[in-house]
Amino acid sequence: MHPKLILFDEPTSALDPELVTGILETIRSLADKGMTLVIVTHEMGFARKLADVVHFIADGTIVESGPRIAYLSIPKARGSADLLSRYPLTLFSAPKNRF
């Protein structure tokens, strides 16, 4: 199997803390090998290190999108800033090979 991309929906939710690190290392390894990834996550530290593009989704709608650095440093949408200060649910993609 040679997928063009992999989708992850909260890959670390409901895991014991000791398992989270292994999952995140596996995802990082896939990104480092050039795999395109789309990830829904609450792991904002991980998103800050891995994502190329961040999409903030609220009520099923993309409210804000942007490069990782700009978005995670200075969100523009009010809801984005409020949620980032708490427990954000963010979809981020780490495309190494663009479609």
Rosetta constraint file for C-alpha pairs under 8 A:
AtomPair CA 4 CA 35 HARMONIC 7.05 0.50
AtomPair CA 4 CA 36 HARMONIC 6.68 0.50
AtomPair CA 5 CA 35 HARMONIC 6.19 0.50
AtomPair CA 5 CA 36 HARMONIC 4.65 0.50
AtomPair CA 5 CA 37 HARMONIC 5.56 0.50
AtomPair CA 5 CA 38 HARMONIC 7.51 0.50
AtomPair CA 6 CA 35 HARMONIC 7.61 0.50
AtomPair CA 6 CA 36 HARMONIC 6.54 0.50
AtomPair CA 6 CA 37 HARMONIC 5.05 0.50
AtomPair CA 6 CA 38 HARMONIC 6.37 0.50
AtomPair CA 7 CA 37 HARMONIC 6.01 0.50
AtomPair CA 7 CA 38 HARMONIC 4.85 0.50
AtomPair CA 7 CA 39 HARMONIC 5.94 0.50
AtomPair CA 8 CA 37 HARMONIC 7.56 0.50
AtomPair CA 8 CA 38 HARMONIC 6.18 0.50
AtomPair CA 8 CA 39 HARMONIC 4.64 0.50
AtomPair CA 8 CA 40 HARMONIC 6.22 0.50
AtomPair CA 9 CA 39 HARMONIC 5.96 0.50
AtomPair CA 9 CA 40 HARMONIC 4.89 0.50
AtomPair CA 9 CA 41 HARMONIC 6.95 0.50
AtomPair CA 10 CA 39 HARMONIC 7.16 0.50
AtomPair CA 10 CA 40 HARMONIC 5.31 0.50
AtomPair CA 10 CA 41 HARMONIC 4.89 0.50
AtomPair CA 10 CA 42 HARMONIC 7.31 0.50
AtomPair CA 11 CA 23 HARMONIC 7.40 0.50
AtomPair CA 11 CA 39 HARMONIC 8.00 0.50
AtomPair CA 11 CA 40 HARMONIC 7.89 0.50
AtomPair CA 11 CA 41 HARMONIC 7.30 0.50
AtomPair CA 12 CA 20 HARMONIC 5.60 0.50
AtomPair CA 12 CA 23 HARMONIC 6.92 0.50
AtomPair CA 12 CA 24 HARMONIC 7.86 0.50
AtomPair CA 12 CA 41 HARMONIC 7.85 0.50
AtomPair CA 15 CA 19 HARMONIC 6.18 0.50
AtomPair CA 15 CA 20 HARMONIC 6.37 0.50
AtomPair CA 16 CA 20 HARMONIC 6.77 0.50
AtomPair CA 17 CA 21 HARMONIC 7.46 0.50
AtomPair CA 18 CA 22 HARMONIC 7.65 0.50
AtomPair CA 19 CA 23 HARMONIC 6.50 0.50
AtomPair CA 20 CA 24 HARMONIC 6.21 0.50
AtomPair CA 21 CA 25 HARMONIC 6.07 0.50
AtomPair CA 22 CA 26 HARMONIC 6.21 0.50
AtomPair CA 23 CA 27 HARMONIC 6.31 0.50
AtomPair CA 24 CA 28 HARMONIC 6.09 0.50
AtomPair CA 24 CA 46 HARMONIC 7.68 0.50
AtomPair CA 25 CA 29 HARMONIC 6.11 0.50
AtomPair CA 26 CA 30 HARMONIC 6.37 0.50
AtomPair CA 27 CA 31 HARMONIC 6.35 0.50
AtomPair CA 28 CA 32 HARMONIC 6.09 0.50
AtomPair CA 28 CA 50 HARMONIC 7.21 0.50
AtomPair CA 29 CA 33 HARMONIC 6.26 0.50
AtomPair CA 30 CA 34 HARMONIC 6.64 0.50
AtomPair CA 30 CA 35 HARMONIC 5.48 0.50
AtomPair CA 31 CA 35 HARMONIC 5.07 0.50
AtomPair CA 31 CA 36 HARMONIC 6.68 0.50
AtomPair CA 31 CA 37 HARMONIC 6.99 0.50
AtomPair CA 31 CA 50 HARMONIC 7.87 0.50
AtomPair CA 31 CA 94 HARMONIC 6.77 0.50
AtomPair CA 31 CA 95 HARMONIC 7.76 0.50
AtomPair CA 31 CA 96 HARMONIC 6.88 0.50
AtomPair CA 34 CA 95 HARMONIC 7.56 0.50
AtomPair CA 34 CA 96 HARMONIC 4.76 0.50
AtomPair CA 34 CA 97 HARMONIC 6.06 0.50
AtomPair CA 35 CA 95 HARMONIC 6.92 0.50
AtomPair CA 35 CA 96 HARMONIC 6.05 0.50
AtomPair CA 35 CA 97 HARMONIC 6.67 0.50
AtomPair CA 36 CA 93 HARMONIC 7.36 0.50
AtomPair CA 36 CA 94 HARMONIC 5.84 0.50
AtomPair CA 36 CA 95 HARMONIC 4.22 0.50
AtomPair CA 36 CA 96 HARMONIC 5.52 0.50
AtomPair CA 36 CA 97 HARMONIC 5.99 0.50
AtomPair CA 36 CA 98 HARMONIC 7.48 0.50
AtomPair CA 37 CA 93 HARMONIC 5.45 0.50
AtomPair CA 37 CA 94 HARMONIC 5.19 0.50
AtomPair CA 37 CA 95 HARMONIC 6.01 0.50
AtomPair CA 38 CA 91 HARMONIC 7.02 0.50
AtomPair CA 38 CA 92 HARMONIC 5.86 0.50
AtomPair CA 38 CA 93 HARMONIC 4.31 0.50
AtomPair CA 38 CA 94 HARMONIC 6.58 0.50
AtomPair CA 38 CA 95 HARMONIC 7.95 0.50
AtomPair CA 39 CA 91 HARMONIC 5.47 0.50
AtomPair CA 39 CA 92 HARMONIC 5.30 0.50
AtomPair CA 39 CA 93 HARMONIC 6.03 0.50
AtomPair CA 40 CA 89 HARMONIC 6.88 0.50
AtomPair CA 40 CA 90 HARMONIC 5.64 0.50
AtomPair CA 40 CA 91 HARMONIC 4.19 0.50
AtomPair CA 40 CA 92 HARMONIC 6.37 0.50
AtomPair CA 41 CA 47 HARMONIC 7.86 0.50
AtomPair CA 41 CA 89 HARMONIC 5.83 0.50
AtomPair CA 41 CA 90 HARMONIC 5.64 0.50
AtomPair CA 41 CA 91 HARMONIC 6.36 0.50
AtomPair CA 41 CA 92 HARMONIC 7.80 0.50
AtomPair CA 42 CA 87 HARMONIC 6.55 0.50
AtomPair CA 42 CA 88 HARMONIC 5.74 0.50
AtomPair CA 42 CA 89 HARMONIC 5.21 0.50
AtomPair CA 42 CA 90 HARMONIC 6.55 0.50
AtomPair CA 43 CA 47 HARMONIC 6.31 0.50
AtomPair CA 44 CA 48 HARMONIC 6.03 0.50
AtomPair CA 44 CA 88 HARMONIC 7.63 0.50
AtomPair CA 45 CA 49 HARMONIC 6.54 0.50
AtomPair CA 46 CA 50 HARMONIC 6.12 0.50
AtomPair CA 47 CA 51 HARMONIC 5.24 0.50
AtomPair CA 47 CA 68 HARMONIC 7.96 0.50
AtomPair CA 47 CA 92 HARMONIC 6.97 0.50
AtomPair CA 48 CA 68 HARMONIC 6.58 0.50
AtomPair CA 48 CA 69 HARMONIC 7.40 0.50
AtomPair CA 48 CA 72 HARMONIC 7.04 0.50
AtomPair CA 50 CA 94 HARMONIC 6.45 0.50
AtomPair CA 51 CA 68 HARMONIC 5.92 0.50
AtomPair CA 51 CA 92 HARMONIC 5.91 0.50
AtomPair CA 51 CA 93 HARMONIC 5.65 0.50
AtomPair CA 51 CA 94 HARMONIC 4.69 0.50
AtomPair CA 52 CA 67 HARMONIC 5.92 0.50
AtomPair CA 52 CA 68 HARMONIC 5.43 0.50
AtomPair CA 52 CA 92 HARMONIC 7.63 0.50
AtomPair CA 52 CA 93 HARMONIC 6.28 0.50
AtomPair CA 52 CA 94 HARMONIC 5.04 0.50
AtomPair CA 52 CA 95 HARMONIC 6.80 0.50
AtomPair CA 53 CA 65 HARMONIC 7.18 0.50
AtomPair CA 53 CA 66 HARMONIC 5.63 0.50
AtomPair CA 53 CA 67 HARMONIC 4.51 0.50
AtomPair CA 53 CA 68 HARMONIC 5.06 0.50
AtomPair CA 53 CA 92 HARMONIC 5.89 0.50
AtomPair CA 53 CA 93 HARMONIC 5.57 0.50
AtomPair CA 53 CA 94 HARMONIC 6.71 0.50
AtomPair CA 54 CA 65 HARMONIC 5.59 0.50
AtomPair CA 54 CA 66 HARMONIC 5.58 0.50
AtomPair CA 54 CA 67 HARMONIC 6.15 0.50
AtomPair CA 54 CA 68 HARMONIC 5.44 0.50
AtomPair CA 54 CA 71 HARMONIC 6.74 0.50
AtomPair CA 54 CA 72 HARMONIC 7.93 0.50
AtomPair CA 54 CA 90 HARMONIC 7.14 0.50
AtomPair CA 54 CA 91 HARMONIC 6.28 0.50
AtomPair CA 54 CA 92 HARMONIC 4.43 0.50
AtomPair CA 54 CA 93 HARMONIC 6.52 0.50
AtomPair CA 55 CA 62 HARMONIC 6.36 0.50
AtomPair CA 55 CA 63 HARMONIC 7.52 0.50
AtomPair CA 55 CA 64 HARMONIC 5.82 0.50
AtomPair CA 55 CA 65 HARMONIC 4.33 0.50
AtomPair CA 55 CA 66 HARMONIC 6.73 0.50
AtomPair CA 55 CA 90 HARMONIC 6.30 0.50
AtomPair CA 55 CA 91 HARMONIC 5.33 0.50
AtomPair CA 55 CA 92 HARMONIC 5.80 0.50
AtomPair CA 56 CA 62 HARMONIC 5.72 0.50
AtomPair CA 56 CA 63 HARMONIC 5.63 0.50
AtomPair CA 56 CA 64 HARMONIC 5.17 0.50
AtomPair CA 56 CA 65 HARMONIC 6.22 0.50
AtomPair CA 56 CA 80 HARMONIC 6.54 0.50
AtomPair CA 56 CA 89 HARMONIC 7.43 0.50
AtomPair CA 56 CA 90 HARMONIC 5.21 0.50
AtomPair CA 56 CA 91 HARMONIC 6.37 0.50
AtomPair CA 57 CA 61 HARMONIC 5.33 0.50
AtomPair CA 57 CA 62 HARMONIC 4.39 0.50
AtomPair CA 57 CA 63 HARMONIC 5.57 0.50
AtomPair CA 57 CA 64 HARMONIC 7.30 0.50
AtomPair CA 57 CA 89 HARMONIC 7.35 0.50
AtomPair CA 57 CA 90 HARMONIC 6.42 0.50
AtomPair CA 57 CA 91 HARMONIC 7.10 0.50
AtomPair CA 58 CA 62 HARMONIC 6.53 0.50
AtomPair CA 58 CA 63 HARMONIC 6.40 0.50
AtomPair CA 63 CA 77 HARMONIC 7.11 0.50
AtomPair CA 63 CA 80 HARMONIC 7.71 0.50
AtomPair CA 64 CA 75 HARMONIC 7.99 0.50
AtomPair CA 64 CA 76 HARMONIC 7.52 0.50
AtomPair CA 64 CA 77 HARMONIC 6.51 0.50
AtomPair CA 64 CA 80 HARMONIC 7.37 0.50
AtomPair CA 65 CA 71 HARMONIC 7.10 0.50
AtomPair CA 66 CA 70 HARMONIC 6.59 0.50
AtomPair CA 66 CA 71 HARMONIC 5.47 0.50
AtomPair CA 67 CA 71 HARMONIC 6.00 0.50
AtomPair CA 68 CA 72 HARMONIC 5.80 0.50
AtomPair CA 69 CA 73 HARMONIC 5.79 0.50
AtomPair CA 70 CA 74 HARMONIC 5.68 0.50
AtomPair CA 70 CA 75 HARMONIC 7.12 0.50
AtomPair CA 71 CA 75 HARMONIC 4.82 0.50
AtomPair CA 71 CA 76 HARMONIC 7.60 0.50
AtomPair CA 72 CA 84 HARMONIC 7.88 0.50
AtomPair CA 74 CA 81 HARMONIC 7.82 0.50
AtomPair CA 75 CA 80 HARMONIC 5.97 0.50
AtomPair CA 75 CA 81 HARMONIC 5.48 0.50
AtomPair CA 76 CA 80 HARMONIC 7.06 0.50
AtomPair CA 76 CA 81 HARMONIC 7.10 0.50
AtomPair CA 77 CA 81 HARMONIC 6.48 0.50
AtomPair CA 78 CA 82 HARMONIC 6.26 0.50
AtomPair CA 79 CA 83 HARMONIC 5.98 0.50
AtomPair CA 80 CA 84 HARMONIC 5.90 0.50
AtomPair CA 81 CA 85 HARMONIC 6.26 0.50
AtomPair CA 82 CA 86 HARMONIC 6.84 0.50
AtomPair CA 83 CA 87 HARMONIC 6.08 0.50
AtomPair CA 83 CA 88 HARMONIC 4.98 0.50
AtomPair CA 83 CA 89 HARMONIC 7.92 0.50
AtomPair CA 84 CA 88 HARMONIC 5.02 0.50
